[in-house]
Amino acid sequence: MSTQERSPLDRFHGVIPAGGTGTRLWPLSRAAAPKFLHDLTGSGSTLIRATYERLHPLSDNRVMVVTGKAHRRAVRAQLPELKDSDLVLESEPKDSGAAIGLAAAILYHRDPDIIMGSFAADQVIAPVEDFQAAVREAVHTAAQGYIVTIGILPTHPSTGFGYIRAGDALDIASAPSAHSVIEFVEKPSVAVAREYIDSGKYSWNAGMFVAPVALMLKHLEANEPVLYAGLMEIAAAWDTRSRNEVARRVWPTLPKIAIDYAVAEPAAAAGDVAMIPGNFSWDDVGDFAAIGRLNPAMENSNLKVMGEGARVFSENASGIVVSDTKRVIALIGIDDVVIVDTPDALLVTTKEHAQEVKKAVESLRASGDVDVL
């Protein structure tokens, strides 16, 4: 069946990059158990499982996961439906350009007409129906020859996210909210972020990309030819007996670069990027303050407690406690505290300083205390 005869949604494959260690969520998130393997919202589902569940109805089980070799067993346990050929294991992290690029290259070798949608494993999104509606519009827009990003409506002048500057509306059937993209903007100052929000022309860049794999690879080849050549060599061998040998040889030689720099920004400059506004709540669970926002407190309590069997006593205290132990934690007369208690490490900070947890990780790594990382 030709591309013209197939529905764009029949060509759609989901891709879940599952990388990073979430250093701001240490000691809960570790190199061996990063944040996407945890239930951080109290929903009973880990972040990667929830991501898979959001994509499954759109892709009819056509989902690929790109993650580190160390997480193979855990990802397999959480996503038993995943085919071995759709679990792409990195021997070492190479940033999102290589991770998403390899997924695009493998899918291209299988079918050059595939439209891929890349969605990080560690994001919290609701309602799911609104997310899926945005992705459907993105797929129809991608089918018209665009790399499509889903922009998040900013709720405050954040300096922690990049921004997308939208242009004119596009006239695309089945995608009434599609707009052109003028540019991607780096993380701004508070004053500049406030100007962006007041203008109504900017959205947060959540790193969600939907695109024909051929178009993704065209821009990757033009901007990062060495990375492109290496990924295509691995992809050509992926569904053969040579997969492991070629990947072991080529992957360590690949340059590290984010997909934004390798593909999205130059493609936007060329007029090949579109945006669908995402009218849903979105959180990248970047620190323990975010976990506090995402988990409702117990009735009549300002303290949010996570952890099966956590033993916490509080009096005139507020904040969040995450416990992986049976140790009794007593809080008296302390506000906005963050306590994370694990068998081999204890974190005590405040919500205000939650972003600075990564400094502890950097210090521990520098001092050689990698056994707790």
Secondary structure, DSSP 8 states (H G I E B T S, - for coil): --TTTS-GGGGEEEEEEE----GGGTTTS-SSS-GGGS--SSSSS-HHHHHHHHHHHHHTT-EEEEEEGGGHHHHHHH-TT--GGGEEEESS--HHHHHHHHHHHHHHHH-TT-EEEE--TT-EEE-HHHHHHHHHHHHHHHTTT-EEEEEE--SS--SSS-EEEEEEE---TT-TT-EEEEEEE----HHHHHHHHHHT-EEEEEEEEEEEHHHHHHHHHHH-HHHHHHHHHHHHHHTSTTHHHHHHHHGGGS----HIIIIIHHHHHTT-EEEEEE-SEEE---SHHHHHHHS---TT-SEEEESTT-EEEEES--EEEEESS--EEEEES--SEEEEEETTEEEEEEGGGGGGHHHHHHHHHHTT-GGG-
